[in-house]
Amino acid sequence: MKNVTFLNPEFFWLFVLIPIAIAWQIWKGKKQASLKVSSLKGFKAKPSVLAKLKPLLFVFRILALSFLIVALARPQSVDISNKTNITNGIDIVMSIDVSGSMLTRDLKPNRLEALKRVASDFVEARPNDRIGLVVYAAESYTKTPVTSDKAVVLDALNSVKYDQLLQDGTGIGMGLATAVNRLKDSKAKSKVIILLTDGVNNSGFIDPRMASDIAREYGIKVYTIGIGTTGMAESPYAIGPNGEFVYRMMQVEIDEQLMKEIARNTDGRYFRAKNNQSLKAIYDEINKLETTEIEEQKFYNYDERFRPFAIAAGLLLLLEVLLKNTVFRSFI
């Protein structure tokens, strides 16, 4: 980015001399001595072109003075460049429940789609961090490893769906353990897991509390989110003859006690998302809690711009002197 600045702006005060010089020139012209004659006969000839152009000498002098003042003020163009250093980057893994209950319609259009939209906004809001994605039901797997390529993460998020290849169920310990495995060798100063579920732990061979202990040993902070309204919600409970889910009102059950224990054990926090608005607010809150330290350095490159003004002032003064002593000599 280029800006123009002046090293010695105090010289601009000299511009007050310009109107003074003009006023002096006008007053001086009026004080010219006059010659009284008895008749104007013989003096009625029109003034020559050179006589009319004589005031140009004064104009040249004023312009030269103006350019000289600007040159003395030392105009400079400044090229400012920025260099950003990430001094404390964060590695984040989002571990997402993709069991059949995530298709419940208490969030719009359903829990899973609502989560994908909010999580995508979260990823885009963290350009300086590395992010990975784990999905789980009764089993778990890494959708994408921790990476700084946000396009890869966003594509992976967009492709997340209820997967019948995974055994249905809710293996919170499985999802947490896989996320820990993605971060345990990370060299980042801060490591975070965002663990989301809408149910109770009923599958998998890894105990969630044991997984949280392992996370704590590796210095990994876990934010836990329970997603779902309170009371009853329209939930899938069977697959119809046409291959589509059949819905009915069912009781929402989330093991909040377990999720709170996991968060407390790893110095994280537990959140409850009961609707689309609260889900977005939760991710916004996590975004504020986990800040990346960025050091910005500015470099200034100055380029002197006074020379053209100084040259112009010199040329105008030289032109005035030459014209004064040649073309306009007989009129001075």
C-alpha positions as CSV (number, residue, x, y, z in Angstrom):
1,M,0.0,0.0,0.0
2,K,1.5,3.4,-1.0
3,N,0.9,6.7,0.8
4,V,2.4,10.1,0.4
5,T,3.8,11.8,3.5
6,F,5.9,14.9,4.2
7,L,9.1,14.8,6.3
8,N,9.1,18.5,7.0
9,P,5.5,19.7,6.9
10,E,6.3,22.8,8.9
11,F,7.6,24.4,5.7
12,F,4.1,24.7,4.4
13,W,3.7,27.7,6.6
14,L,5.8,29.5,4.0
15,F,2.8,29.5,1.8
16,V,1.6,32.6,3.7
17,L,4.2,34.5,1.8
18,I,2.4,33.9,-1.5
19,P,-0.6,36.2,-0.8
20,I,1.8,38.7,0.7
21,A,4.0,38.7,-2.4
22,I,0.9,39.1,-4.6
23,A,-0.4,42.0,-2.5
24,W,3.0,43.7,-2.6
25,Q,3.2,43.3,-6.4
26,I,-0.3,44.9,-6.8
27,W,0.6,47.8,-4.5
28,K,3.9,48.3,-6.2
29,G,2.2,48.5,-9.6
30,K,-0.2,51.2,-8.3
31,K,2.7,53.3,-6.9
32,Q,4.5,53.5,-10.2
33,A,5.5,57.1,-11.0
34,S,3.2,58.8,-13.5
35,L,4.1,61.5,-16.0
36,K,1.7,64.5,-16.5
37,V,1.4,65.8,-20.0
38,S,-0.8,68.5,-21.6
39,S,-2.1,66.1,-24.3
40,L,-2.5,62.4,-24.8
41,K,-2.1,62.8,-28.5
42,G,0.6,60.4,-29.7
43,F,0.2,58.1,-26.7
44,K,-2.9,56.2,-27.8
45,A,-1.1,53.3,-29.4
46,K,-2.2,49.9,-28.0
47,P,0.3,48.2,-25.7
48,S,2.3,45.5,-27.4
49,V,2.0,41.8,-26.9
50,L,5.2,41.7,-24.9
51,A,3.9,44.4,-22.6
52,K,0.8,42.3,-21.9
53,L,2.9,39.2,-21.2
54,K,5.2,40.9,-18.8
55,P,3.2,39.8,-15.7
56,L,4.1,36.2,-16.6
57,L,7.5,36.9,-15.0
58,F,5.8,37.4,-11.6
59,V,3.7,34.3,-12.2
60,F,6.8,32.3,-12.9
61,R,8.3,33.6,-9.6
62,I,5.2,32.6,-7.6
63,L,5.1,29.2,-9.1
64,A,8.8,28.7,-8.4
65,L,8.3,29.7,-4.8
66,S,5.4,27.3,-4.5
67,F,7.4,24.4,-5.9
68,L,10.3,25.3,-3.7
69,I,8.1,25.2,-0.6
70,V,6.8,21.8,-1.5
71,A,10.4,20.5,-2.1
72,L,11.5,21.8,1.3
73,A,8.6,19.9,2.9
74,R,10.2,16.7,1.6
75,P,7.4,14.7,0.0
76,Q,7.9,10.9,0.2
77,S,5.9,8.0,-1.0
78,V,5.7,5.2,1.6
79,D,5.2,1.6,0.6
80,I,3.9,-0.3,3.6
81,S,4.1,-4.1,3.6
82,N,2.8,-6.4,6.3
83,K,4.3,-9.7,7.5
84,T,2.1,-11.9,9.7
85,N,3.7,-14.5,12.0
86,I,1.5,-17.0,13.8
87,T,3.1,-17.3,17.2
88,N,0.6,-19.6,18.8
89,G,-1.4,-21.7,16.3
90,I,-4.1,-24.1,17.4
91,D,-4.8,-27.6,16.2
92,I,-8.5,-28.5,16.4
93,V,-10.3,-31.8,15.8
94,M,-14.1,-31.8,15.5
95,S,-15.5,-35.1,16.5
96,I,-19.1,-35.4,15.2
97,D,-21.8,-37.9,16.1
98,V,-23.3,-39.3,12.8
99,S,-25.7,-41.8,14.3
100,G,-29.2,-42.1,13.0
101,S,-30.6,-39.9,15.8
102,M,-28.7,-37.0,14.3
103,L,-31.4,-36.9,11.7
104,T,-33.9,-35.7,14.3
105,R,-35.8,-32.7,13.2
106,D,-35.8,-30.5,16.4
107,L,-33.1,-28.4,14.6
108,K,-33.8,-27.4,11.0
109,P,-33.7,-29.2,8.7
110,N,-32.2,-31.7,11.1
111,R,-29.4,-31.9,13.7
112,L,-26.7,-33.1,11.3
113,E,-27.4,-30.5,8.5
114,A,-27.7,-27.7,11.1
115,L,-24.3,-28.7,12.6
116,K,-22.6,-28.9,9.2
117,R,-23.6,-25.3,8.4
118,V,-22.4,-24.0,11.7
119,A,-19.2,-26.0,11.7
120,S,-18.4,-24.8,8.2
121,D,-18.7,-21.2,9.4
122,F,-16.4,-22.0,12.3
123,V,-13.8,-23.5,10.0
124,E,-13.9,-20.4,7.7
125,A,-13.5,-18.1,10.7
126,R,-10.2,-19.8,11.7
127,P,-7.8,-19.3,8.7
128,N,-4.7,-19.6,10.8
129,D,-5.4,-22.9,12.6
130,R,-5.1,-26.5,11.5
131,I,-8.4,-28.5,11.7
132,G,-9.3,-32.1,11.4
133,L,-12.5,-34.1,11.3
134,V,-13.6,-37.3,13.0
135,V,-17.0,-38.9,12.7
136,Y,-18.5,-41.7,14.9
137,A,-21.5,-43.7,15.6
138,A,-20.9,-47.1,17.3
139,E,-17.5,-47.0,15.5
140,S,-15.3,-44.0,14.5
141,Y,-12.9,-43.0,11.8
142,T,-10.9,-40.0,10.7
143,K,-12.7,-38.1,7.9
144,T,-9.7,-35.8,7.4
145,P,-6.5,-35.5,9.4
146,V,-5.4,-32.2,10.9
147,T,-4.6,-29.8,8.1
148,S,-4.3,-26.2,7.3
149,D,-6.1,-26.7,3.9
150,K,-9.5,-25.4,4.8
151,A,-10.9,-26.4,1.4
152,V,-10.2,-30.0,2.3
153,V,-11.9,-29.7,5.7
154,L,-14.9,-27.9,4.2
155,D,-15.3,-30.6,1.5
156,A,-15.1,-33.3,4.2
157,L,-17.7,-31.5,6.3
158,N,-20.0,-31.1,3.3
159,S,-19.9,-34.9,2.6
160,V,-20.7,-35.9,6.2
161,K,-24.0,-37.8,6.3
162,Y,-25.7,-40.7,8.1
163,D,-23.5,-43.7,7.1
164,Q,-25.2,-47.1,7.2
165,L,-21.7,-48.6,6.8
166,L,-21.0,-47.6,10.4
167,Q,-22.8,-49.7,13.0
168,D,-25.5,-47.5,14.4
169,G,-25.2,-46.4,18.0
170,T,-23.4,-43.8,20.0
171,G,-19.8,-44.6,20.9
172,I,-18.7,-41.3,22.6
173,G,-15.5,-42.9,23.8
174,M,-14.7,-44.1,20.3
175,G,-15.2,-40.6,18.8
176,L,-13.1,-39.0,21.6
177,A,-10.3,-41.6,21.4
178,T,-9.9,-41.2,17.7
179,A,-9.8,-37.5,18.0
180,V,-7.1,-37.8,20.7
181,N,-5.1,-40.0,18.4
182,R,-5.1,-37.3,15.7
183,L,-3.7,-34.7,18.2
184,K,-1.4,-36.7,20.5
185,D,1.7,-36.0,18.3
186,S,0.8,-32.4,17.5
187,K,3.5,-29.8,18.2
188,A,1.0,-27.0,18.5
189,K,1.0,-25.0,21.7
190,S,-2.8,-25.5,22.0
191,K,-4.7,-28.6,21.1
192,V,-8.5,-28.7,21.2
193,I,-11.3,-31.3,20.5
194,I,-14.9,-30.3,19.9
195,L,-16.9,-33.4,20.8
196,L,-20.6,-33.3,19.8
197,T,-23.3,-35.9,20.5
198,D,-27.0,-36.1,20.7
199,G,-27.4,-39.2,22.9
200,V,-25.9,-41.5,25.5
201,N,-22.9,-43.7,25.3
202,N,-24.2,-47.1,24.4
203,S,-21.6,-48.5,22.0
204,G,-17.9,-49.0,21.5
205,F,-15.2,-50.6,23.5
206,I,-13.5,-47.5,24.8
207,D,-14.8,-45.9,28.0
208,P,-15.4,-42.1,27.5
209,R,-13.9,-41.3,30.9
210,M,-10.7,-43.2,30.1
211,A,-10.5,-41.4,26.7
212,S,-10.8,-38.1,28.5
213,D,-8.0,-39.1,30.9
214,I,-5.8,-39.8,27.9
215,A,-6.7,-36.4,26.4
216,R,-5.7,-34.7,29.6
217,E,-2.4,-36.5,29.6
218,Y,-1.6,-35.1,26.2
219,G,-2.7,-31.6,27.2
220,I,-5.7,-31.7,25.0
221,K,-8.7,-29.5,25.9
222,V,-12.2,-30.9,25.1
223,Y,-15.2,-28.8,24.5
224,T,-18.3,-31.0,24.7
225,I,-21.7,-30.2,23.1
226,G,-25.0,-31.9,23.6
227,I,-27.3,-31.2,20.7
228,G,-31.1,-31.6,20.9
229,T,-34.1,-30.0,22.5
230,T,-35.6,-31.0,25.8
231,G,-38.6,-33.2,25.9
232,M,-39.9,-34.9,22.8
233,A,-38.7,-34.5,19.2
234,E,-39.5,-35.9,15.8
235,S,-36.9,-38.7,15.4
236,P,-36.2,-41.5,13.0
237,Y,-37.0,-44.9,14.5
238,A,-37.2,-47.3,11.5
239,I,-36.6,-47.6,7.8
240,G,-39.7,-47.9,5.6
241,P,-40.3,-50.2,2.6
242,N,-39.1,-47.3,0.3
243,G,-35.8,-47.2,2.1
244,E,-36.5,-43.9,3.8
245,F,-36.6,-43.2,7.5
246,V,-39.9,-43.3,9.4
247,Y,-40.3,-40.6,12.0
248,R,-42.2,-40.4,15.3
249,M,-42.1,-38.3,18.4
250,M,-39.5,-39.7,20.8
251,Q,-37.9,-38.6,24.1
252,V,-34.6,-36.7,23.7
253,E,-31.9,-38.3,25.9
254,I,-28.4,-36.8,26.2
255,D,-25.9,-37.9,28.8
256,E,-25.1,-34.4,30.0
257,Q,-23.4,-35.6,33.2
258,L,-20.9,-37.6,31.1
259,M,-20.3,-34.7,28.8
260,K,-19.7,-32.3,31.7
261,E,-17.3,-34.7,33.3
262,I,-15.2,-35.0,30.1
263,A,-15.1,-31.2,29.7
264,R,-14.2,-30.6,33.4
265,N,-11.5,-33.3,33.3
266,T,-9.7,-31.6,30.4
267,D,-10.2,-27.9,31.4
268,G,-12.9,-27.5,28.7
269,R,-16.5,-26.5,28.8
270,Y,-19.9,-28.2,28.2
271,F,-22.6,-26.6,26.1
272,R,-26.2,-27.5,25.2
273,A,-27.5,-26.6,21.8
274,K,-31.3,-26.8,21.8
275,N,-31.9,-25.0,18.5
276,N,-30.1,-23.6,15.5
277,Q,-29.5,-20.2,17.2
278,S,-27.9,-21.7,20.3
279,L,-25.8,-24.1,18.2
280,K,-24.3,-21.1,16.3
281,A,-23.8,-19.2,19.5
282,I,-21.9,-22.1,21.0
283,Y,-19.5,-22.3,18.1
284,D,-19.1,-18.5,18.2
285,E,-18.3,-18.8,21.9
286,I,-15.7,-21.5,21.3
287,N,-14.2,-19.4,18.5
288,K,-13.7,-16.5,21.0
289,L,-12.4,-18.8,23.8
290,E,-9.7,-20.3,21.6
291,T,-7.8,-17.3,20.1
292,T,-4.7,-17.6,17.9
293,E,-1.8,-15.3,18.7
294,I,-0.7,-13.4,15.6
295,E,2.3,-11.1,15.4
296,E,2.1,-8.5,12.7
297,Q,5.2,-6.7,11.5
298,K,5.0,-3.6,9.2
299,F,7.8,-2.6,6.9
300,Y,8.1,0.9,5.5
301,N,9.9,1.7,2.3
302,Y,10.4,5.5,1.7
303,D,10.9,7.0,-1.8
304,E,11.9,10.7,-1.9
305,R,9.7,12.8,-4.2
306,F,11.0,16.3,-3.7
307,R,13.4,16.3,-6.7
308,P,10.8,17.1,-9.4
309,F,9.5,20.0,-7.4
310,A,13.0,21.4,-6.8
311,I,13.9,21.0,-10.5
312,A,10.6,22.7,-11.5
313,A,11.4,25.6,-9.1
314,G,14.9,26.0,-10.5
315,L,13.7,25.9,-14.2
316,L,11.0,28.5,-13.5
317,L,13.5,30.9,-11.8
318,L,16.0,30.4,-14.7
319,L,13.2,31.0,-17.2
320,E,12.3,34.2,-15.4
321,V,15.9,35.5,-15.3
322,L,16.4,34.7,-19.0
323,L,13.2,36.4,-20.1
324,K,13.8,39.4,-17.9
325,N,17.2,40.0,-19.4
326,T,16.3,39.2,-23.0
327,V,12.8,39.4,-24.3
328,F,11.4,41.7,-21.6
329,R,14.5,43.7,-21.0
330,S,13.2,47.0,-22.6
331,F,10.1,46.8,-20.4
332,I,11.8,46.6,-17.1
